């Protein structure tokens, strides 16, 4: 009854014995459907995709201990990215817990590491309040996963309770007035401002369009530390794309140094995998950080002004303050800067088109040619799940994603979310085409999603980017060996001796698959898949080559700087 009150339509899960009371009760609940996944990571991916399209918390139910921990590999992304979801699992009867019953562990302690809050229900009288709390915490910015352990005694017990859902709609918190004025003063006089955005922007309805307004007001370029969601219309003339934070390029450090003010909005500052010889941000504080997450403001680097608020509301206030703070000459200078930024954007697109043309006739198909053909094949209203890894940058350059929800991408660094997320997106938006662009390596972390797609007849199109290896690791190995003469054997990083055949894998789950080698065959194959009304798999063979010398020259710029 609490799930119904919270508006839950689907339970994503994989069943176990300790969950039998819940599953038995669910049998009589015709308006809530249980979606079975053969692997918990698939269910976690489905819940992630569903929640991000609906912008409402999703719900999962897993088996005690081993079942729920199986989900962590994918749910880790949800935790790092802030996806609102409620995860539950059963728990052993309290009378048996002192005697180490089957599969018993303290799952609350385990899941506390990867959630905003974790708790346990041991008495049925607490079911409404704890479930209500779980949905409230999950949906309160900064949003994120919540875990509830469902004790056997609570599920078996009987009591009279009031069914009242959580209340939403009180999150439009506005920033401190003094801080907003101070931020506007810093930004108004900036001669070379720069904007950094992250995925918490899209979690605030309406905020992506406000980011564009602020960029125009300041005449500032916008870069994203993560674009797994539409945080600004990507076709906007001020949006310059994403950059690699894991292996931060020297050129971005130079941009940070040249900027006299940096407006950071809803972003982590800065999620790196490999340390750089110099910190990304040095010198006197010049960052104005607006965020709904208090933890992330000044988490790693000092700021000149911090603005804790709902991002949409904060941007509205900042726009008003900038209008008052900027003189006529400031506004004229901003317009001129904006014209320069727009020209830089056009130059970037021209450079990309040059790379497309240069590799147009490559066989196997180049990633650049692939994304152009994909762009031409996509219906205007299509939703895209991006778990393509090394295809991501050309994908985001070639295709304009201007509507919130039209792009859901991987975040957090863990692989395997996309197969399930594609299905969750389709359940959230059943009337529009959904295409999953999935790397071959990441697909195999959750290939069981094909069974769920076929079993529940969830009609999506999987476009497998088959480059026969972990290309991203090969590129990273090249960076790692920069400055040495060592050549890598790329141990464990390719599948060439036994290539993955996604057509046969699809057939094993009762799904039609099509192998695509020629670029001209991609658009007809996608059209056939969309017209079929069923799940289909397109096994697209791509060029896996890369230029280690160029990669090492780029990463080696840090050594030249020193």
Rosetta blueprint (number, residue, H / E / L):
1 X L
2 X H
3 X H
4 X H
5 X H
6 X L
7 X L
8 X L
9 X L
10 X E
11 X E
12 X E
13 X E
14 X L
15 X L
16 X L
17 X H
18 X H
19 X H
20 X H
21 X H
22 X H
23 X H
24 X H
25 X H
26 X H
27 X L
28 X L
29 X L
30 X L
31 X L
32 X L
33 X E
34 X E
35 X E
36 X E
37 X L
38 X L
39 X L
40 X H
41 X H
42 X H
43 X H
44 X H
45 X H
46 X H
47 X H
48 X H
49 X H
50 X H
51 X H
52 X H
53 X H
54 X H
55 X L
56 X L
57 X L
58 X E
59 X E
60 X E
61 X E
62 X E
63 X L
64 X L
65 X L
66 X H
67 X H
68 X H
69 X H
70 X H
71 X L
72 X H
73 X H
74 X H
75 X H
76 X H
77 X H
78 X H
79 X H
80 X H
81 X H
82 X L
83 X L
84 X L
85 X E
86 X E
87 X E
88 X E
89 X E
90 X E
91 X E
92 X L
93 X L
94 X H
95 X H
96 X H
97 X H
98 X L
99 X L
100 X L
101 X L
102 X L
103 X L
104 X L
105 X L
106 X L
107 X H
108 X H
109 X H
110 X H
111 X H
112 X H
113 X L
114 X L
115 X L
116 X L
117 X E
118 X E
119 X E
120 X E
121 X E
122 X L
123 X L
124 X H
125 X H
126 X H
127 X H
128 X H
129 X H
130 X H
131 X H
132 X H
133 X H
134 X H
135 X H
136 X H
137 X H
138 X H
139 X H
140 X L
141 X L
142 X L
143 X L
144 X L
145 X E
146 X E
147 X E
148 X E
149 X E
150 X E
151 X E
152 X H
153 X H
154 X H
155 X H
156 X H
157 X L
158 X L
159 X L
160 X L
161 X L
162 X L
163 X L
164 X L
165 X L
166 X L
167 X L
168 X L
169 X L
170 X L
171 X L
172 X L
173 X L
174 X L
175 X L
176 X L
177 X H
178 X H
179 X H
180 X H
181 X H
182 X H
183 X H
184 X H
185 X H
186 X H
187 X H
188 X H
189 X L
190 X L
191 X L
192 X L
193 X E
194 X E
195 X E
196 X E
197 X E
198 X L
199 X L
200 X L
201 X L
202 X L
203 X L
204 X L
205 X L
206 X L
207 X H
208 X H
209 X H
210 X H
211 X H
212 X H
213 X H
214 X H
215 X H
216 X H
217 X H
218 X H
219 X L
220 X L
221 X E
222 X E
223 X E
224 X E
225 X L
226 X L
227 X L
228 X L
229 X L
230 X L
231 X L
232 X L
233 X L
234 X L
235 X L
236 X L
237 X L
238 X L
239 X E
240 X E
241 X E
242 X E
243 X L
244 X L
245 X L
246 X L
247 X L
248 X L
249 X L
250 X H
251 X H
252 X H
253 X H
254 X H
255 X H
256 X H
257 X H
258 X H
259 X L
260 X L
261 X E
262 X E
263 X E
264 X E
265 X E
266 X L
267 X L
268 X L
269 X L
270 X L
271 X L
272 X L
273 X L
274 X L
275 X L
276 X L
277 X L
278 X L
279 X L
280 X L
281 X L
282 X L
283 X L
284 X L
285 X L
286 X L
287 X E
288 X E
289 X E
290 X E
291 X E
292 X L
293 X L
294 X H
295 X H
296 X H
297 X L
298 X L
299 X L
300 X L
301 X L
302 X L
303 X L
304 X L
305 X E
306 X E
307 X E
308 X E
309 X L
310 X L
311 X H
312 X H
313 X H
314 X H
315 X H
316 X H
317 X H
318 X H
319 X H
320 X H
321 X H
322 X H
323 X H
324 X H
325 X H
326 X L
327 X L
328 X H
329 X H
330 X H
331 X H
332 X H
333 X H
334 X H
335 X H
336 X H
337 X H
338 X H
339 X H
340 X H
341 X H
342 X H
343 X H
344 X H
345 X H
346 X H
347 X H
348 X H
349 X H
350 X H
351 X H
352 X H
353 X H
354 X H
355 X H
356 X H
357 X H
358 X H
359 X L
360 X L
361 X L
362 X L
363 X L
364 X L
365 X E
366 X L
367 X H
368 X H
369 X H
370 X H
371 X H
372 X H
373 X H
374 X H
375 X H
376 X H
377 X H
378 X L
379 X L
380 X L
381 X L
382 X L
383 X E
384 X E
385 X E
386 X E
387 X E
388 X L
389 X H
390 X H
391 X H
392 X H
393 X H
394 X H
395 X H
396 X H
397 X H
398 X H
399 X L
400 X L
401 X L
402 X L
403 X L
404 X L
405 X L
406 X L
407 X E
408 X E
409 X E
410 X L
411 X L
412 X L
413 X L
414 X L
415 X L
416 X L
417 X L
418 X H
419 X H
420 X H
421 X H
422 X H
423 X H
424 X H
425 X H
426 X H
427 X H
428 X H
429 X L
430 X L
431 X L
432 X L
433 X L
434 X E
435 X E
436 X E
437 X E
438 X E
439 X E
440 X H
441 X H
442 X H
443 X H
444 X L
445 X L
446 X L
447 X L
448 X L
449 X H
450 X H
451 X H
452 X H
453 X H
454 X H
455 X H
456 X L
457 X L
458 X L
459 X L
460 X L
461 X E
462 X E
463 X E
464 X E
465 X E
466 X E
467 X L
468 X L
469 X E
470 X L
471 X H
472 X H
473 X H
474 X H
475 X H
476 X H
477 X H
478 X H
479 X H
480 X H
481 X L
482 X L
483 X L
484 X L
485 X L
486 X L
487 X L
488 X L
489 X L
490 X L
491 X L
492 X L
493 X L
494 X E
495 X L
496 X H
497 X H
498 X H
499 X L
500 X L
501 X L
502 X H
503 X H
504 X H
505 X H
506 X H
507 X H
508 X H
509 X L
510 X L
511 X L
512 X E
513 X E
514 X E
515 X E
516 X E
517 X L
518 X L
519 X L
520 X H
521 X H
522 X H
523 X H
524 X H
525 X H
526 X H
527 X H
528 X H
529 X H
530 X H
531 X H
532 X H
533 X L
534 X L
535 X L
536 X E
537 X E
538 X E
539 X E
540 X E
541 X E
542 X E
543 X L
544 X L
545 X L
546 X L
547 X L
548 X H
549 X H
550 X H
551 X H
552 X H
553 X H
554 X H
555 X H
556 X L
557 X H
558 X H
559 X H
560 X H
561 X H
562 X L
